[in-house]
Structure formats: structure tokens, C-alpha cells
Amino acid sequence: MHPKEFIDRNVRLLLLADGFSDEATHLACKEAVSHYEKTPAFRKGAVFSECLRVAKRMAKLVQKKQRQQARADKKKGRVAA
């Protein structure tokens, strides 16, 4: 298994287990793999933990935006899709 696949698969499993939405998890996994590709060097043995940290930060941000959007839609009387 390629490291990118490993990061994507395991970050996805952990974020879904933490209760994040599918959309937030998808975007966070993309961000984790992107971080892996962009970073030239990691501390010894900290590649996955750092990618997971970046993914959790992104997932929390996306989840927050989704809640704000849902609240705004509810306030305007729209039905969420």
C-alpha cells in the first residue's frame, strides 16, 4: 500500500469514528494527503500523526461551516438537502 493510500484510508476511518460528516471527512483526507505531499521532512515516526492533526483541524473547520449554513438555512425557512 502506498503511503498516500495509507494516510487517506486511516485518516478517513478515524474521522468517521469521531463522528465527522462524510463531506468533512472527504475534504480533510484530501488536506492530509496534500500536507504529506507538500512537506519535505517530518519528525521521525510522526508522519501519520501530523497528517491526522492537519485533517482534524480541517474537518472541524468544515463541520463548523456546515452547522453555520444549516442554522442560516433554518433561519431563512429553507429545508437542508
N, C-alpha and C positions, 0 to 999 in steps of 0.2 A: 504494500500500500504506500502510495506517495505521501510525503509529509503534508501536502495541501489537503489531500483527501482525509487524512487522519485528523487534522485540525478541524475541517468542516464537519465531519461526522460526529466527533466527540463534543465539540462546542454545541452543535445542534441538540444532541442528546441531553447535555447538562442544562441548557437554557430551557428546553421544553419541560424538563423535570422541575425547574424552578418556577414554572407557571407563566412564562412569557408567551405571547401570541405567536402564531406561525409567521406573520409578516415581520414582526420584530426579530424573531429568531433568524429568518432568512437574511435580512439586512445585516444583522450582527455577524453572521457567519461569513458573509462577503467581506465585511470590515476586518474580521480576524485573519482571513486568508490574505487580504490586501496588506495588512500590517506585517504578516510573515514575509511577503514578497518584498516589501519596501525596506525592512530593517536589515542592515548589513551584518549585525552581530548581536547575539543575545548573551546574557549571563549563562554560565554553564548549567545546563539542566532546567532552564527557565523559559524555554521556547513556548511550550504549551500554556503554562500559567500566565505568561504575559499576553499571549493571543486571547486567552479566555478573559483576562481583565479588560482588554480593549472591547471584546464582544459584549461583555456585560454592561459596560458603560454605554455602548451604542444601543443595546436592547432597552435599557432603562430610558434613554432619551426618546426612542421611538414609541415605547409604551406610554410615556408621558404625553407625547404629541397625540397619540390615538385617543387617550382619555379626554384631552382638551377638545379635540374635534368632536368626540361623541357628546360631550357636555354642550358644546356650541350648537350641534345639530338638534339636540333635545330641547334646548332653549328656544330655537327657531321653529320647533314643531316638526322637524324632518324625522323620517324614520331611517335609522342606520342600516346600511346594506350588509 
